Amino acid sequence: MANYEAVIGLEVHAQLLTRGKIFCSAPVHNDGEPNTSVGSVSAGLPGSLPVLNRHAVELAVRAGFACRCAINPVSRFARKNYFYPDLPKGYQISQFDEPICGEGWLDIASDEAGTQIRRVRIQRIHIEEDAGQLFHVASSTLVNLNRAGTPLIEIVGHPDLRSALEAKNYLKVLHSLLVHTGVTDGNLEQGNFRCDANVSIRKVGDTKLHTRTEIKNVNSFRFVELAIEFEIARQIAVVESGGKVIQETRGWDAAASKTFSMRTKEDADDYRYFPDPDLPPVVLSPDWIERIRSEVPELPDEKKRRLQSDMGLSDSEAKLLLEHRDWHVYIDELCTHDIGAKLAASWVISDLVGELNHLSKTFAENPFSASRMAELLKLLQGKKVSRRQAKELLIWWMKHPDASIVEHVKNENLVQVDDAGALEGWVDTIIREHPERVAEFLSGKDKLFAFLMGQVMKLSQGKANPEKISAALKKKLEALRP
């Protein structure tokens, strides 16, 4: 395999986050009872005429900005003709030679460590309608048209990828971009984000593009990586044995961990594209395009840098927030209540999410609004309670979500003790009760300081201010040195 390199280009389909279908008023309801959300256009009813969903165009342009694409002020719809049982019209409304978005690019990691970056060019983004679904049961085939007419964008990448790992990383970056900007929900299990992978091989040093195969409709980052790895090895084996790779469409059999032939691959000419006579050109004014640009939120790579600089998060913590947009929205809301960004982020990621996981709850089941959670964090931020106390209070609050945390702290006298006299008394008691440990500490066993600190906190029932206890304990112990 060292003598060969892979040439990979991905075509990604993303379902747009619209309430209605792309060319009719039927709602997008893919998971309902079969054939209960079917529009007249996607059903191919005689005399039905398509009317373009404006929101779908807005989301497509937003995707273009997210992928640094040129936005075409004029684009057109075409009919892509082919016969299939889940396509009643006999053609799919798509865009061909005049797409909504032109050239763009994404930067992705080309190695496991993320130290090597490859810029992957995007050829185009176009809008199209989805087809229905076929279900093969025994000797019968059932058709569900709920998905037919659902608005999609297809992001067509140049063949700039050179490994299965790069392909997986490209998909993850693209998925993050489109979900973060509200273009799609990116649900992989439902097929709302899926890709076709075009794979070919060539000898190292060769610059020509050779015969490719297309792996169809893979909707898992891991399966894309495995399918491409298998296909690269299969094509090398074919060439090494004296055979020729043929252009075909292949599927991925996850159970068998291999690709399989589905059909010989059609070329674009075989689809007999021609302009759709029922749809006028899509003409976008400069002001309209600029408005969409202004509505595009901060992109993930920019946000990741800001999270690390403003909140002091580690690389892994910043990535977690990018993967869980609801966490980040919650943290932003906490900050509007005068909670420090670093405290809000670390508390949500480690403490709140951890406790929800312990209770087998999702983040959506968090019983506390940001304004209510801010009550607890203000106690911690103002050093009214220690971090340990705050965590214990959170656990108690989860069991009593309707209670007032401020009133509970007041009624149970849980406020952190800052009084110098009380702190000094606790320190003196622990030094008096543990003379041997004190002597060992003074002889050089510095790790015993943590033990003594723990004993003071235990004696105070967790109420002592840890910072002041630490300072008082150090002062007392230093005074005991000969």
Protein Blocks (a to p, Z undefined) as FASTA:
>chain_A
ZZpccddddddddddddfbdfkbcbdcdfkbcehiaccfklnopghiacdddfklmmmmm
mmmmmnopacdfbdcddddddddfklmnopacddfklcfbdcddddddfbfnopaccddd
dfbdcddddddddddehjbccddfklgopacddddddffbfbfklmmmmmmmmmmmmmmn
omagoiaknopaccddddddddehiabdcdddddehiabfklmmmmmmmmmmmmmmmmmn
opacddddddddfklopacdfbdcddfklnopacdfkbccddddfklmmmmmmmpccdfk
lmmmmmmmmnopafklmmmmmmmmmlmmmmmmmmmnopafklmmmmmmmmmmmmmmmnop
afklpcbdfklmmmmmmmmmnomacfklmmmmmmmmmmmmmbcfklmmmmnopaccfbfk
lmmmmmmmmmmmmmmlmmmmmnopamlmmmmmmmmmmmnnomacfklmmmmmmmmmmmmp
ZZ
